[in-house]
Amino acid sequence: MDIFLEDFVSEKFKKPGKALDLGAGKFFDVACLKQLGWDAHGVDKLTGTDFEKSFLSDKRPFDLVYSNYTLHKITNKEVFIKTAFNNLKVGGWLFINAMDKSNKTSISNITAKGMREVLKKMGFKNISTKTISVFDNAIGHRHWHKVLQITATK
């Protein structure tokens, strides 16, 4: 599981709940959460989900909606954040890792200030953003990324 997601889940949740991965890719984080006892679900372009449009899961509401390295690929950030908000239960947590605008290899236009404004506009509370450096050790990569980590509650 993504180490940052794992740390967040350990810190914020005393027991497993229900989670939704927006941009699940190969569903690795979903599988890891299931091993920890979570009722975890994921959606992705490969499952037919278009993140440029609002998406409501028939399994909602969720205790946790998260997304790792998808938001910076989305044109309409507000629709994506609205999707997260609408799938969360009141008091539920949002967790996002996305390539920051300052990332040298990114085409992202995501900034901490801009995302805080979008989250506040959508009704999120307890908004926190921080930029972290992550080393990408994948074959053919092997360089540092600037990653914007976003957390908030509904």
C-alpha positions as a Python dict, from the first residue, in 0.01 Angstrom:
ca = {
    (1, 'M'): (0, 0, 0),
    (2, 'D'): (111, 355, -57),
    (3, 'I'): (311, 438, 257),
    (4, 'F'): (150, 780, 298),
    (5, 'L'): (-200, 632, 272),
    (6, 'E'): (-104, 359, 519),
    (7, 'D'): (23, 616, 771),
    (8, 'F'): (-291, 829, 726),
    (9, 'V'): (-526, 534, 777),
    (10, 'S'): (-333, 421, 1087),
    (11, 'E'): (-347, 772, 1232),
    (12, 'K'): (-712, 859, 1158),
    (13, 'F'): (-899, 528, 1193),
    (14, 'K'): (-916, 307, 1501),
    (15, 'K'): (-1095, 30, 1311),
    (16, 'P'): (-1154, -58, 945),
    (17, 'G'): (-1436, 115, 763),
    (18, 'K'): (-1555, 161, 408),
    (19, 'A'): (-1320, 316, 149),
    (20, 'L'): (-1334, 433, -213),
    (21, 'D'): (-1026, 472, -433),
    (22, 'L'): (-1078, 730, -709),
    (23, 'G'): (-828, 630, -978),
    (24, 'A'): (-757, 280, -848),
    (25, 'G'): (-528, 178, -1136),
    (26, 'K'): (-436, -184, -1067),
    (27, 'F'): (-637, -180, -739),
    (28, 'F'): (-328, -243, -524),
    (29, 'D'): (-430, -4, -244),
    (30, 'V'): (-783, -146, -254),
    (31, 'A'): (-645, -499, -208),
    (32, 'C'): (-419, -385, 78),
    (33, 'L'): (-707, -217, 260),
    (34, 'K'): (-918, -530, 217),
    (35, 'Q'): (-640, -732, 383),
    (36, 'L'): (-665, -492, 677),
    (37, 'G'): (-1039, -561, 707),
    (38, 'W'): (-1170, -262, 512),
    (39, 'D'): (-1474, -278, 284),
    (40, 'A'): (-1270, -122, 2),
    (41, 'H'): (-1381, -35, -351),
    (42, 'G'): (-1215, 135, -644),
    (43, 'V'): (-1300, 296, -975),
    (44, 'D'): (-1079, 396, -1265),
    (45, 'K'): (-1091, 481, -1634),
    (46, 'L'): (-1046, 110, -1699),
    (47, 'T'): (-1371, 40, -1510),
    (48, 'G'): (-1550, 301, -1721),
    (49, 'T'): (-1542, 591, -1476),
    (50, 'D'): (-1493, 934, -1633),
    (51, 'F'): (-1353, 1163, -1364),
    (52, 'E'): (-1436, 1469, -1574),
    (53, 'K'): (-1800, 1397, -1480),
    (54, 'S'): (-1957, 1356, -1139),
    (55, 'F'): (-1960, 997, -1012),
    (56, 'L'): (-2174, 854, -732),
    (57, 'S'): (-2100, 505, -607),
    (58, 'D'): (-2394, 279, -531),
    (59, 'K'): (-2193, 167, -225),
    (60, 'R'): (-2174, 516, -64),
    (61, 'P'): (-2137, 671, 188),
    (62, 'F'): (-1769, 603, 261),
    (63, 'D'): (-1557, 667, 570),
    (64, 'L'): (-1258, 734, 346),
    (65, 'V'): (-1231, 854, -13),
    (66, 'Y'): (-876, 864, -141),
    (67, 'S'): (-685, 915, -461),
    (68, 'N'): (-319, 855, -533),
    (69, 'Y'): (-161, 1029, -831),
    (70, 'T'): (-481, 1088, -1031),
    (71, 'L'): (-596, 1443, -955),
    (72, 'H'): (-314, 1608, -1150),
    (73, 'K'): (-437, 1426, -1464),
    (74, 'I'): (-791, 1564, -1431),
    (75, 'T'): (-890, 1881, -1618),
    (76, 'N'): (-1188, 1971, -1401),
    (77, 'K'): (-1055, 1954, -1044),
    (78, 'E'): (-1383, 2087, -899),
    (79, 'V'): (-1585, 1797, -1042),
    (80, 'F'): (-1332, 1549, -903),
    (81, 'I'): (-1344, 1708, -557),
    (82, 'K'): (-1725, 1721, -572),
    (83, 'T'): (-1725, 1350, -654),
    (84, 'A'): (-1512, 1283, -346),
    (85, 'F'): (-1738, 1502, -128),
    (86, 'N'): (-2060, 1340, -252),
    (87, 'N'): (-1931, 987, -183),
    (88, 'L'): (-1814, 1062, 173),
    (89, 'K'): (-2027, 1033, 483),
    (90, 'V'): (-2043, 1329, 720),
    (91, 'G'): (-1724, 1317, 925),
    (92, 'G'): (-1551, 1103, 662),
    (93, 'W'): (-1196, 1172, 547),
    (94, 'L'): (-1051, 1268, 211),
    (95, 'F'): (-688, 1179, 133),
    (96, 'I'): (-517, 1280, -193),
    (97, 'N'): (-162, 1256, -323),
    (98, 'A'): (-108, 1445, -650),
    (99, 'M'): (182, 1588, -843),
    (100, 'D'): (237, 1946, -736),
    (101, 'K'): (272, 2228, -989),
    (102, 'S'): (630, 2276, -869),
    (103, 'N'): (717, 1920, -974),
    (104, 'K'): (968, 1955, -1257),
    (105, 'T'): (831, 1656, -1449),
    (106, 'S'): (463, 1743, -1406),
    (107, 'I'): (219, 1923, -1632),
    (108, 'S'): (-4, 1976, -1329),
    (109, 'N'): (-152, 2311, -1237),
    (110, 'I'): (-223, 2202, -880),
    (111, 'T'): (-113, 2431, -598),
    (112, 'A'): (-180, 2401, -226),
    (113, 'K'): (-356, 2740, -220),
    (114, 'G'): (-574, 2655, -520),
    (115, 'M'): (-676, 2317, -381),
    (116, 'R'): (-758, 2462, -38),
    (117, 'E'): (-989, 2711, -212),
    (118, 'V'): (-1163, 2434, -411),
    (119, 'L'): (-1208, 2213, -104),
    (120, 'K'): (-1344, 2500, 104),
    (121, 'K'): (-1585, 2595, -176),
    (122, 'M'): (-1712, 2234, -191),
    (123, 'G'): (-1778, 2230, 184),
    (124, 'F'): (-1477, 2040, 318),
    (125, 'K'): (-1344, 2117, 667),
    (126, 'N'): (-1017, 2053, 851),
    (127, 'I'): (-830, 2107, 525),
    (128, 'S'): (-459, 2038, 534),
    (129, 'T'): (-206, 2050, 252),
    (130, 'K'): (164, 1982, 247),
    (131, 'T'): (422, 1933, -22),
    (132, 'I'): (652, 1635, 18),
    (133, 'S'): (942, 1503, -185),
    (134, 'V'): (909, 1144, -305),
    (135, 'F'): (1178, 947, -484),
    (136, 'D'): (1040, 751, -784),
    (137, 'N'): (1256, 440, -804),
    (138, 'A'): (1069, 280, -1097),
    (139, 'I'): (1276, 157, -1387),
    (140, 'G'): (1335, 442, -1628),
    (141, 'H'): (1242, 707, -1369),
    (142, 'R'): (1473, 729, -1069),
    (143, 'H'): (1414, 1092, -979),
    (144, 'W'): (1241, 1306, -717),
    (145, 'H'): (881, 1427, -742),
    (146, 'K'): (712, 1710, -555),
    (147, 'V'): (385, 1567, -428),
    (148, 'L'): (98, 1767, -282),
    (149, 'Q'): (-74, 1578, -3),
    (150, 'I'): (-429, 1692, 72),
    (151, 'T'): (-649, 1584, 362),
    (152, 'A'): (-990, 1708, 474),
    (153, 'T'): (-1316, 1601, 635),
    (154, 'K'): (-1675, 1632, 519),
}
